[in-house]
Amino acid sequence: MNTDVAIIGAGPYGLSLAAHLRDRGVNFRIFGRPMGFWRDHVPAALRLKAEGFALNLFDPTRRSTLARFCKERGYPYAPIGEPIPAEVFREYGEEFQKTHVPHLQPCRVTHLARTLDGFVLHLDNGESVLARNVVMAIGIEHFAYTPPAVRNLPADRISHTFDETTFDRFAGKRVAVIGAGSSAVDTACFLHNAGAQTFICTRRPKIWINHPPRNLTGLKLLWTRIKKPVSGLGTGWRSRMACDLPDVFHMLPARLRLRITRGHLGPAAGWVTGQVVRDRVPIWLNLDLQSAQMRDNAVHLVFRDTKAERPRTVDVDHVFLGTGVRVDMQRIPFLDPVLARAVRTEENMPALSHSFESSVPGLYFIGPMAAGSFGPLLRFAWGARFAARRLSARLGRQPVSFPVPQAAFAS
């Protein structure tokens, strides 16, 4: 079956775009498990760092909000100050899909290639789909970063923080968590609660943990809002500008854009898990991991201590990597290598037009893969509104049908 638009990915960005395209009457198909990353890679009990108002998915009428969902289900909710469990956010996304994207196909794309007239997608159910346009809304699932020092460890002795959603099997185990960001702190908290002997190791001089929201009133509240305005990315003028001015960001020189994207909203843990870690989990600072190898059935870690001349060593049973993600076009497993090489990149991220289109006509990217072009806004769910509005307007102006010869299925 042919389609004008194929959306790959069914997280907040893919679902929000699909809701907008459906409202415009665009011929589209969307593939992926609804909220699959949140089901398979995020602990259900995790209290999310983003505030409640910043966790909406976006339909054109703005009726299906997280606030309305929580009220209907009886879940606690507040725009600010009531951390939302990941399980509630996932349920909300799944309900959004049933309401606004009922024809989603929960299958996986195994190969995407270019044809003379568009693109061909091969699915894991054996189907092939021809599309004039393809929107990649795949999130960060494929981009977990593994430092070279640990790449030779046995697979059962190392996990990325994306890999585990339950932690009971680590009770009584010695577990090192490498990293200083929210995923590292969250994992250390869950490991501690499960009874693991865990600690955090980071090369940074400190770990940043967000403060709980304060209940301010009157002039103090007014002054705080002026000094640090609230936005979907947090507080402060830099975050507010990232939310309100993505087109201005798009016009900046590439080097400056990428530097801002890397540096803004760096590693900082949420206050819920952060309080547990700060009080109960050892934190080793200024340690740069140099090597990791098996020794006497344990993982022997060697760190360079940036504050001392001698290295620091420790033996553990397991290593968790809270080392974040590095977006890289070449790491998308289903993307045809020829197509991947045809996309112009900036530091391995696709360079995108004002309408999210790559250098390959008809191939679009939204979500974290678009952050290099539009800024930190696209790294967070809050950016789905901007992306859905902009891209649905672009795709809604195109003709609604196209013939594709059967020969185009040839790879």
C-alpha positions in Angstrom: 0.0 0.0 0.0 1.4 3.5 -0.9 1.2 6.5 1.3 2.1 10.2 1.0 3.8 10.2 4.5 5.3 7.4 6.5 6.1 8.2 10.2 8.7 6.0 11.9 8.4 6.2 15.6 5.4 6.3 18.0 6.6 8.4 20.9 5.5 11.9 21.8 6.8 13.4 18.5 5.5 10.8 16.2 2.1 10.6 17.8 1.7 14.4 18.0 2.6 14.8 14.3 0.2 12.0 13.4 -2.6 13.7 15.2 -2.0 16.9 13.3 -1.7 15.1 9.9 -5.0 13.3 10.6 -6.7 16.5 11.4 -5.5 18.0 8.0 -6.6 14.9 6.1 -3.1 14.0 5.0 -2.7 10.4 3.7 -0.1 8.9 6.2 0.9 5.7 8.0 2.7 5.5 11.2 4.8 2.6 12.5 6.1 1.6 15.9 5.0 0.5 19.3 3.2 3.3 21.0 5.4 4.8 23.7 7.7 1.8 23.2 10.9 3.5 24.6 9.0 4.5 27.8 7.8 0.9 28.2 11.0 -0.9 27.5 13.7 1.4 28.7 12.4 3.6 31.5 11.6 2.2 35.0 7.8 2.5 35.6 8.2 4.1 39.0 10.7 6.8 37.9 9.5 10.3 38.8 10.1 12.4 35.7 12.3 15.5 36.0 10.0 17.6 33.7 7.1 19.3 35.2 3.6 18.1 34.5 2.6 20.9 32.2 5.7 20.1 30.0 4.7 16.5 29.5 1.8 17.0 27.1 1.4 15.4 23.8 -0.2 17.7 21.3 -3.4 17.2 19.3 -4.7 20.2 17.3 -7.5 21.0 19.7 -5.3 20.7 22.8 -8.0 18.6 24.4 -6.0 15.5 25.3 -3.7 17.0 27.9 -1.9 15.2 30.7 -3.9 17.2 33.3 -7.2 15.9 31.8 -5.9 12.3 31.6 -4.8 12.3 35.3 -8.1 13.8 36.4 -10.1 11.1 34.6 -7.9 8.3 36.0 -7.6 9.7 39.5 -3.8 10.3 39.3 -2.2 13.1 41.3 -1.3 16.0 39.0 -0.2 19.6 39.3 1.4 21.8 36.5 4.4 22.3 38.8 5.7 20.5 41.9 4.0 17.1 41.5 6.5 14.7 39.8 4.8 12.5 37.3 5.7 8.7 37.3 7.0 7.4 34.0 4.3 4.8 34.1 1.6 7.4 34.1 3.2 9.3 31.3 3.4 6.1 29.2 -0.3 5.3 29.9 -1.2 8.8 28.9 0.7 8.4 25.6 -1.0 5.1 24.9 -4.4 6.6 25.5 -3.5 9.6 23.3 -2.6 7.1 20.5 -6.0 5.2 20.8 -7.9 8.5 20.6 -6.0 10.4 17.9 -3.9 7.8 16.0 -6.1 4.7 16.0 -4.6 3.3 12.8 -1.1 3.1 14.0 0.7 -0.1 13.0 2.7 -1.5 16.0 5.4 -3.0 13.8 9.1 -2.3 13.3 10.8 -0.9 10.2 13.6 -3.2 9.3 15.0 -1.4 6.3 14.5 2.1 4.7 15.9 3.0 1.3 15.4 5.6 -1.4 13.7 4.9 -4.7 13.3 7.0 -7.9 10.0 8.3 -6.6 10.3 8.3 -2.9 11.2 5.7 -0.3 10.5 2.0 0.4 10.1 0.7 3.9 10.3 -3.0 4.8 8.5 -4.0 7.9 9.0 -6.9 10.3 5.7 -8.4 9.3 7.0 -8.9 5.8 5.1 -5.9 4.3 6.7 -3.3 2.0 5.4 0.2 1.9 6.1 3.0 -0.6 6.1 6.5 0.6 6.7 9.9 -1.0 7.9 11.4 2.3 9.4 9.8 5.4 9.5 11.4 8.9 12.0 9.9 11.3 10.7 10.3 14.9 12.8 7.6 16.4 14.0 9.3 19.6 17.2 8.2 21.3 16.9 4.5 21.6 19.7 3.7 19.1 22.2 6.2 20.4 23.4 5.0 23.9 27.1 5.8 24.3 29.5 3.2 25.5 33.0 4.5 26.5 35.9 2.6 24.9 37.3 1.5 28.3 34.4 -0.9 28.9 33.7 -2.2 25.5 35.5 -5.5 26.1 33.6 -6.5 29.2 31.2 -9.5 29.0 27.7 -8.5 28.1 26.3 -9.8 31.4 28.6 -7.5 33.5 27.7 -4.2 31.9 24.4 -2.3 31.3 23.5 1.1 30.0 21.0 2.9 32.0 18.6 2.4 29.1 18.9 -1.4 29.5 17.3 -2.1 32.8 13.8 -1.2 34.2 13.9 -3.5 37.3 16.8 -3.9 39.7 15.9 -6.7 42.2 18.5 -9.0 40.7 21.3 -6.6 41.8 20.5 -7.0 45.6 23.7 -7.6 47.5 25.8 -7.0 44.4 28.6 -4.4 44.2 27.6 -2.1 41.4 29.4 1.0 40.0 27.4 3.7 38.2 29.5 5.7 35.8 28.1 9.2 35.1 26.8 12.4 36.7 23.5 13.1 34.9 19.9 12.3 35.7 20.0 8.7 34.3 23.0 7.9 36.5 21.5 9.3 39.6 18.1 7.7 38.9 19.8 4.3 38.4 21.8 4.6 41.6 18.7 5.4 43.5 16.9 2.3 42.2 19.9 0.1 42.9 20.2 1.4 46.4 16.5 0.8 47.1 16.9 -2.7 45.7 19.6 -3.5 48.2 22.7 -3.2 46.0 26.0 -1.9 47.3 26.2 0.9 44.8 28.2 4.1 44.3 28.6 6.7 41.6 31.8 7.5 39.8 32.2 10.7 37.7 35.0 12.7 36.3 33.1 15.9 37.2 33.9 17.9 40.3 30.3 17.7 41.5 26.9 16.3 40.8 24.1 18.8 40.1 20.8 18.0 41.7 17.7 20.2 41.0 16.0 21.8 44.0 12.4 21.0 44.8 10.0 23.8 43.6 9.4 26.5 46.2 6.0 27.8 47.2 6.5 31.5 46.7 3.8 34.2 46.8 3.5 37.9 46.2 6.5 40.0 45.3 8.9 37.1 45.8 7.0 35.0 43.2 6.9 37.9 40.8 10.6 38.7 41.1 11.5 35.0 40.7 9.4 34.7 37.6 11.1 37.8 36.1 14.6 36.6 37.1 14.0 33.0 36.1 10.9 32.6 33.9 9.3 29.2 33.6 9.4 27.3 30.4 8.9 23.8 29.1 12.6 23.1 29.6 12.8 24.5 33.1 13.5 27.9 34.6 15.8 30.7 33.3 16.0 33.0 30.3 18.2 30.6 28.3 15.6 27.9 28.5 12.8 30.3 27.8 14.5 31.6 24.7 15.2 28.0 23.5 11.5 27.3 23.8 10.3 30.5 22.2 12.9 31.2 19.5 13.8 27.9 17.7 13.8 29.7 14.4 16.3 32.2 15.6 18.4 29.3 16.8 18.1 27.7 13.4 19.7 30.8 11.8 22.8 30.7 14.0 26.1 29.5 12.5 26.4 25.7 12.8 29.3 25.7 15.2 27.5 28.0 17.7 24.2 26.0 17.4 26.0 22.8 18.2 27.9 24.2 21.1 24.7 25.6 22.6 22.9 22.3 22.1 25.7 20.4 23.8 26.1 22.8 26.7 22.6 23.9 27.7 20.8 21.8 30.3 23.7 19.5 30.9 23.7 16.7 33.4 21.4 17.5 36.3 19.4 15.0 38.4 15.8 15.4 39.4 15.2 16.3 43.0 13.2 13.2 43.9 15.9 10.6 43.2 18.6 13.1 43.8 17.8 13.5 47.5 18.1 9.8 48.1 21.5 9.6 46.3 22.8 12.7 48.0 22.0 11.3 51.5 22.6 7.5 51.0 24.8 6.7 48.0 28.6 7.3 48.0 29.7 9.7 45.2 33.3 9.5 43.9 34.2 12.7 42.1 37.1 13.7 39.8 37.6 10.1 38.5 38.1 9.4 34.9 37.7 5.7 33.9 40.8 4.4 32.3 40.2 0.6 32.0 37.9 -2.2 32.9 38.7 -5.9 32.8 37.7 -9.2 34.3 39.8 -10.3 37.3 39.0 -13.2 39.6 35.3 -13.1 38.5 35.0 -9.4 39.2 35.1 -6.3 37.1 38.4 -4.5 37.9 38.0 -0.8 37.3 40.9 1.6 37.1 40.3 5.4 37.4 42.6 8.3 36.9 42.1 10.6 39.9 42.4 14.2 38.6 43.1 15.4 42.1 45.8 12.9 43.0 48.9 11.3 41.4 48.0 7.7 42.0 45.1 5.9 40.2 42.1 4.6 42.1 40.9 1.0 41.6 37.9 -1.0 42.7 36.4 -4.4 42.0 32.6 -4.7 41.4 30.1 -7.3 40.2 28.4 -5.0 37.6 28.8 -1.7 35.8 26.0 0.7 34.8 26.8 3.4 32.2 25.0 6.7 32.7 27.0 8.1 29.9 24.2 9.5 27.8 23.6 9.4 24.1 25.5 10.5 21.0 23.2 11.0 18.0 24.8 9.5 14.9 23.1 8.9 11.5 25.3 5.9 10.9 24.0 4.1 14.0 20.3 3.9 12.8 20.2 0.1 12.2 17.4 0.1 9.6 18.7 3.0 7.5 20.2 1.9 4.2 23.9 2.9 4.2 23.6 4.7 0.8 20.7 6.8 2.1 22.5 7.5 5.4 25.6 8.8 3.5 23.4 11.0 1.3 22.1 13.0 4.3 24.3 16.1 5.0 25.3 16.1 8.7 26.7 18.5 11.3 28.6 16.5 13.9 26.8 13.4 12.9 23.3 15.0 13.3 21.2 15.7 10.2 21.4 19.3 9.0 17.7 20.4 8.5 15.8 23.0 6.7 13.2 25.4 8.2 10.7 22.6 7.7 12.7 19.8 9.2 13.7 18.4 5.8 17.2 16.9 5.4 19.4 17.3 2.3 17.5 14.2 0.9 14.2 15.6 -0.4 11.3 14.1 1.4 13.3 12.8 4.4 12.5 14.6 7.6 13.7 14.3 11.2 12.0 15.5 14.4 12.8 15.0 18.0 16.3 14.7 19.4 17.8 14.2 15.9 16.6 17.7 15.1 18.2 19.3 18.1 21.4 20.3 16.2 19.3 22.4 13.9 16.6 23.8 16.2 18.2 23.7 19.7 17.6 22.1 23.1 13.8 22.4 22.7 13.9 19.3 20.4 15.5 17.2 23.0 12.4 17.3 25.2 8.7 16.3 24.8 7.8 20.0 25.0 9.2 20.4 21.5 6.6 18.1 19.9 4.1 20.9 19.6 6.5 23.1 17.5 7.5 20.2 15.4 4.0 18.9 14.8 2.7 22.3 13.8 5.5 23.2 11.5 5.8 19.8 9.7 2.1 19.2 9.4 1.7 22.6 7.7 4.5 21.7 5.3 3.2 18.2 4.5 -0.4 19.3 4.3 0.4 21.6 1.4 1.7 18.8 -0.8 -0.4 16.9 -3.4 -2.2 14.0 -1.9 -1.5 11.1 -4.3 1.4 9.8 -6.4 1.8 6.7 -8.6 4.8 4.5 -7.9 5.8 1.8 -10.3 6.2 -1.7 -8.9 9.8 -1.7 -10.0 10.5 0.8 -7.2 10.3 -2.1 -4.7 13.7 -3.3 -6.0 16.5 -2.5 -3.7 
